[in-house]
């Protein structure tokens, strides 16, 4: 969790002035250009879930996917380089924050389209079933995605074909700049999964132990061939929609209350009650900060993509004929 937090904090600083939005103008000094979606405050969900995954398990993410990528085991240095648009990044600097992927650890990609990761995850899980392995796919998505068509289609296909997929709803209460609850009919993701006969478990998404234990059980069930499952993690997005968004539309008291349930602070307090010392935790945080600093230095010094790279990784119609 502290690795994710340290990365997000550094990326947030590096992105200031990187986009013209919310009354701010883009500045040439920004090292991360374009929109940057932070997962600050949600670290317990990817950490608790991905602790049970293997390298051959697949994962699909969202536009807010830095935490998922790191928790799945992706290299932090290459990830920072991708945010910087450098040639040493996972996608050669051409994907950026919203399109990071690392197939070597089963991370099939972040996605700039809300709910787009759901059908991709179901397709990956269907492939795993046809291959006869006991690998699984985990699909992270937000509460805003459950009001889009791919959510219904993906859950239906997964249930009909008994696919090895764990759906994880990171319910951070906000869909971009709009509160999710007033525009969502019914109790939410869990209830909709149950209506399709998919077992669902709701947890406090800011309690990493609770997330870890629930995910452990659900992953075991999915891996055993019992079909899809859904984990509904109630968390909170403490930052704005993008890193330059001051979130002035949000009640300050709501944010203050959410900060009292910070997952890292809660686990630190729990650890202190058992160990009576901060030394181990301080060492973990120092190591994470040093890793991030090294990633920043490496990304800063990495080369830009060659101009010729613009003509690679592209798709055409094959014969140049449109039908």
N, C-alpha and C positions, 0 to 999 in steps of 0.2 A: 504493500500500500504506500509506503513512503517513497519507493522508487517512482511510482506513478505520480504521486503528489509533487515530488521534486522535478520530474520531467515537465509536468503541466505548468508549474510555476515559472520555470525557465523559458518554456515555449511562449507563455503569455507575455513575458517581458520582451522577448525577441520579436513578437508580432506587433508591438505597439507602433502605430503609424503605418501598418502594412496594408491598410485598406481604407477607402473613403466611405465612411458609414457613421451613423449616429452623431452627425455634426462634426466629425473629425476628418481631416484630410490626410491622404497617404503621404508618407515622407520617404525620401530616398535612403534614410538610415535604417529602416526596418530590415531585419534579416529574414523574417518570415513574411511573405507577401500573401495577400488574399485572406479570406475568412478562416479563422481558426476556432474550432469548437472544443472547449475544454470540458473535462469530466471531473473537475475538482469537486470533492465531496462525495463522489460515487465509488471511491476506490474499493470498498468492501465487496462489491458485487463481482467484478472480474477476478479479484484476488481469491475470493472464496470459491468461485466456480472453477476457475482454471487450475486450481491446485489439484484437481482430480482428473485432469486431462493428460493424454499421452501425445507425443509428437505426431503420431499418425491420425489423431483425431482432428477433425476439421472445425473451423470457427468462421462465422461471418459476423460482420460488425456494422456499425452505423457511421454517420458523419462525425460522431463523437467517440472515436474509436481508439485513441491513444492508449487508454488503460487496458483495453482488451488485447491490443497488440503486444504490449509489454508483458502482460500476465500470461500470454500464450508462449512466451519465450523468445520473442523477436529481439534482435540485437539493438540496443539503445543508440549506439553510434550511427548505424545505418538509418535508423528511424529519424534521428535529428537531422541527418544530412538530407533526407527526403523532404522534411519540412523546409529546409533552407533552399531546396531546389537544386541540390548538387548532384553531380554524376555518380557519387558513391552511395546515394540513397537506394532504398529497396527498388524503386521504380526508375532509377536513373535520373531522379529529379523531376520527372514529368508527371507524377501522381500527386505529390503534395499531401497535406494533412488528411484530406477526405478520401484518398484513394490508396492508402498504404496497404501493401500485401506482402506476405512472406510465406510462400508455399513450403519452404523448408521446414517450418514449424506448424504447418497446417492452417495458417492464417490466410483465408481466401480473399480477404480484402475488406476495407472500410468502403462506405458507399455514400455518395452525396444525395441520393434519392431516398426519402423516408419510406420505409417498409420494403425497399428493394432487396435487402439481404435475406428476407424470409423465403421467397421462392428459390433463391440461389442455395440456401441451406438445405431446403427440401430436395433439390436436385442432387446435391452432394450426398445427402443421406440415402437417397434412392440408389445412387451408384455404389455406396458402401454395402447396401443390402444385396445388390446383385453380385458384388464381388465375394460375398460370403465371409467378410471379416467381422470382428466384433468391435471395430472402430466406430465412433459415433460423431455426430455433428452437433455443435452448440451454436445457437442463433441468438445473438443479442439484438434487442430492439427496444425502442422507447415507447412510452405510453401514447404518444401521438400516432404511432404506427398502427395501433389497433383499430383506428377509425378509417383505415385505408383498405382497399380491396385485397391486396396481396396477403394481408393477415388471415382473412377468412379462407382464401384459396390455399395458402400454405398449410394451415392447420388441418383443413379438410383432406388434402392429399396425403399428408403425413399420417393421419388416422386411418384413412381407407387402405393405405398400403403398409400400415404398421411399421413405419420407418424409424430408424435409430437416431432420433433428433430430440435434443433438449432445447425448448424455447425458453429464453430468459428475458422477461420484460423488466427493463430498468425503469421503473415508474418514478421519474424525478419531478413529477407534478407539473411540468411546463412543456408545452409544445411550441418551440421557438419563443415567441413573445406573448403567448396566450396561455392562461391557466387551463390545464387539461380537463379538470373535473366538470366545469360548467358545459363543456361541449361533448361530453362522453356519457351516453345513456347507460344506465345500469351500473353494477359494481365494478366493472372494468375487466382487465385481462383474464383473471382467474375464472370469473363467471362465464366468460365467452368460451374459454377452453373447456370447462365442464359441460357446457351445452353441446359440445361436439364429442363428448365422452372421452376427453383427454384429461387425465388426472393432473390436478394443479395444486401447488403448494405456495402459500403466501408467507413471506418472511419480512422481518425488519432488515431492510437492505443496508442499514448503517451499522449493523451488528455482524462483524465478519465471522464470528463463531457460529452464529445462527445460519448465515448464508452457507458457510462451509459444511455444516452438518446436513442441511437440507439438500444441498447440491450433491453431497456424497451419496445419499440414498437415491436420488433421482438418476444420477449418472449410472449407478449400479443397475437400476431397473432398466434403463434404456440399453445399456451394454448387454444385458441378459436377454434381449430380444422381446421385451414387454411392450414395445411400441413407444410413441412419443410421450413426452411429459412437458409440463410447463412450470417454471419457477417465476413467481411474481414477487419481485424485490422492491419494497417501498423505500425510496431514497430521496435525495434532494439535490438539485443542481444549484450550487451556491454562487456560480458565476452567471453572467448574462449569456444570451444565446451564442454570441461570438465574443472573442476576447476583448473587443473594443466596445461592447455593449454594456452601458452602465446599469441596465435593468431598472430604469426609473419607474417602470410600470408595476414593479413589485412592492408590496407593503414592507417597509423596513423591519417591522416587528416580526413578520413571517420569516425573513432571513435571519434575524437575530435568534429566533427560536430554533431554526434549523441548525445554526452553528453550534448550538448546545449539544447536538447529537452527532458531532463530527466523528466519523468512524475511527480515525487514527487516535484522536484524543481518548475516545472510549476504550480502545484496546490498551492504550498506554496505562490508563487508570486501572484497568482490570489486571494488567501485568504487575503493576506496582503493588496491588493488594496481595499478590502471591509472592513476589520476589523481593519486595521492599528495596528495590534499587533501580535506578535509571540507566546504569552503565551499559547494559546490553542494548537497550533501545537507542541510547545516544550513539553507540557504535554503528548500529544499523543506519541511522539517519545520516551520520557523517559519511558512511560508505556510499550511500545513495547520492548525496550531494557531490561527492568527488566524482562519481561515475557520470553525473550529468555535466559537471564542469568539463570533464574530458571529452564528452560528446559534443559540447558547444565548441571547444577549441578545434576538434577534428573537423566539424562541419564548416566552421569558419575558413579553415585552410584547404578544404577540399576543392577540386576543380569544378567548374561549371560544365554542363553537358556540351558536347560538340554540336555545332550547327547541323551536322549530318544526322544527329540523333532524332531530329524532327521528322525524318523520313523512315524511321523504324517503328516497330510496334504499332503499325497501322493496319486497317482492314480495307480492302477494296472488293469489287464485285468479281474479281478474277480475270475476266476478259475485257473489262472496261465497258460492258454493255449493261444498261439499266433496263429492267423489265417492269 
